[in-house]
Amino acid sequence: MIDYNSLNGKLISAGTGVWASESHGFLCGVFCAGNTVASSIWQEYLLAGVEEPLDHDESFALLTELAKRVAEEILSSEIIFTPLLPSDQASITERSNSISEWCAGFVSGLGIGGAGKKLDLGVDGDEFLRDMISISRMETSSEEGNDAETAYFEIVEYIRIGVILIHQHLHEKQEINTNKKEILH
């Protein structure tokens, strides 16, 4: 199991230039777009700033494990997918910043994973993508309290379900098209 704080610390100390939340969001976007999290797609983006071979190898191993976890969670028949974010003990400001970073990573990953193709996300998927862009740009609030916690929880739940729906929409359609081709032959 990959812990947010330990992954974040290792990525920062290695000089990756990306946080754990952004890395996870990016990997989720790549997987949703391409139904794969091959290292050839994400390595250049997530490990661009790492110069030391040992740091690179350790970061690569951690991100490879995270990519595997992304695929397993999104493909699970049970809804177990959860964005990798700081624990509830972290301040609402830190958690809000992380959710913005996660969304920015997701949008980037979706674009890179789609390799420049116009992805047909459907009406709901297009709305979800616009929301992810808006969340990535939102200013974080330092207000603590039940309203802030409720809003944060609702955003996390929206992301959890939206990511799964985006993946299903893109790949059920692909599966249907593949099955039609098989029937024709």
HELIX and SHEET records of a PDB file:
HELIX    1   1 TYR A    4  ALA A   14  1                                  11    
HELIX    2   2 ALA A   20  GLY A   34  1                                  15    
HELIX    3   3 SER A   39  LEU A   46  1                                   8    
HELIX    4   4 PRO A   53  LEU A   75  1                                  23    
HELIX    5   5 ILE A   92  GLY A  113  1                                  22    
HELIX    6   6 GLY A  122  ARG A  137  1                                  16    
HELIX    7   7 ASN A  146  LEU A  184  1                                  39    
END                                                                             
